[in-house]
Amino acid sequence: MMRKRMRKIELAGQVIPDSKKATLHGPTSALITLVGWGSSKGAILDGMEDLKSDGIETNFLQVRYVSPFPTSFVQQALGSARRKIAIENNYSAQMAGLIREKTGIAMDNTIVKFDGRPFSQNEIYEGVKDIIKNGIKEVTVSHA
């Protein structure tokens, strides 16, 4: 039964197009690639607009499938990225760890929030600005 299940996941990986498993929003030539998944999408897209107003061009790799993981798509998107910033609503940046496991590509920086609240557009903006200005490796956002 387990082999049957694993074959289904393998087949799904072959028939589901990469464009369904992950999406790259914004210009491919951006200097900064934001990486996220799930509920952070809206805040990241809105934060990108604020960053663009300040002359900071970004793009956003939205990972939509964990299994089957879009390994080749993510490798391609992140392979040419100059700075990679993971944005995650958890303590340990779990998606960043999975990306490193599946592709061998590590994130340069992380912005994490783990107080149970979703990211706001301003938190994305301020977190990225803080990384750029102060060279901080990990920014922890908290509502408190």
C-alpha positions in Angstrom: 0.0 0.0 0.0 2.8 2.4 0.8 4.6 1.7 -2.5 1.3 2.5 -4.3 1.0 5.8 -2.5 4.6 6.7 -3.3 4.0 5.9 -7.0 1.0 8.2 -6.9 3.1 11.1 -5.6 5.8 10.3 -8.2 3.1 10.3 -11.0 1.7 13.6 -9.7 5.1 15.1 -9.9 5.3 14.2 -13.5 1.8 15.3 -14.6 1.3 18.4 -12.5 3.0 21.3 -14.4 5.7 23.3 -12.5 3.6 26.4 -13.1 1.0 24.9 -10.7 3.6 23.9 -8.1 5.4 27.3 -7.9 5.1 30.8 -9.4 7.7 33.5 -9.9 6.0 36.9 -9.5 7.8 40.0 -10.8 10.8 40.6 -13.0 13.3 37.8 -13.4 16.1 40.4 -13.3 15.3 41.6 -9.8 18.3 41.9 -7.4 16.3 40.5 -4.5 14.1 37.3 -4.5 11.6 36.9 -1.8 10.6 33.3 -1.1 7.4 32.4 0.7 4.4 30.1 0.7 0.8 30.1 2.0 -0.8 33.1 3.7 2.2 35.4 3.4 1.5 35.9 -0.4 -0.7 39.0 -0.2 1.6 40.8 2.2 4.7 40.0 0.2 3.1 41.2 -3.1 2.0 44.4 -1.4 5.4 44.9 0.3 7.0 44.5 -3.1 5.1 47.5 -4.4 6.3 49.6 -1.4 9.9 48.5 -2.0 9.6 49.3 -5.7 8.5 52.8 -4.7 11.8 53.1 -2.9 13.7 51.9 -6.0 14.2 48.4 -4.7 13.2 45.9 -7.3 12.2 42.4 -6.0 10.5 39.3 -7.3 8.7 36.7 -5.3 9.0 32.9 -5.6 5.7 31.5 -4.3 6.0 27.8 -3.5 2.6 26.1 -3.7 3.4 22.4 -3.5 5.6 20.7 -0.9 5.1 17.2 -2.3 5.7 16.7 -5.1 8.3 19.5 -4.7 9.0 21.6 -7.8 12.8 21.1 -7.5 13.9 22.1 -11.0 11.6 25.2 -11.1 12.9 26.4 -7.7 16.6 25.7 -8.7 16.1 27.7 -11.9 14.4 30.6 -10.1 16.9 30.8 -7.3 20.0 29.9 -9.3 20.3 33.4 -10.8 19.0 35.2 -7.7 21.6 37.6 -6.2 20.0 37.8 -2.7 17.4 35.3 -1.5 15.2 36.2 1.5 12.8 33.6 3.0 9.7 35.1 4.5 7.9 32.6 6.8 5.2 32.5 9.5 7.1 30.0 11.7 10.1 30.0 14.0 12.5 27.9 12.0 11.9 28.9 8.4 10.8 25.4 7.5 10.3 26.1 3.7 13.9 27.5 3.5 15.1 24.3 5.0 13.1 22.2 2.6 14.4 24.3 -0.4 18.0 23.7 0.8 17.3 20.0 1.2 15.7 19.6 -2.2 17.9 22.0 -4.2 21.1 22.6 -2.3 20.4 26.3 -2.4 20.5 28.2 0.9 18.7 31.4 1.7 20.8 34.5 2.4 18.4 36.0 4.9 15.1 35.2 6.7 12.2 37.2 7.9 10.2 35.2 10.4 7.1 35.8 12.4 5.7 33.3 14.9 3.3 35.1 17.2 0.2 33.6 15.5 -0.6 36.7 13.5 -0.2 37.0 9.7 2.4 39.3 8.1 1.4 42.8 7.2 2.7 44.6 4.1 4.6 47.0 6.3 6.4 44.2 8.1 7.6 42.8 4.8 8.8 46.3 3.7 10.5 47.0 7.0 12.1 43.6 7.2 13.6 43.8 3.8 14.8 47.3 4.4 16.4 46.3 7.7 18.3 43.4 5.9 19.5 45.7 3.2 20.5 48.6 5.5 21.9 46.7 8.5 23.0 43.4 7.0 20.9 41.4 9.5 20.9 37.7 8.8 17.5 37.0 10.4 14.7 39.5 11.1 12.1 38.4 13.7 8.8 40.3 13.4 6.5 40.5 16.4 3.3 42.4 16.9 4.1 43.0 20.6 
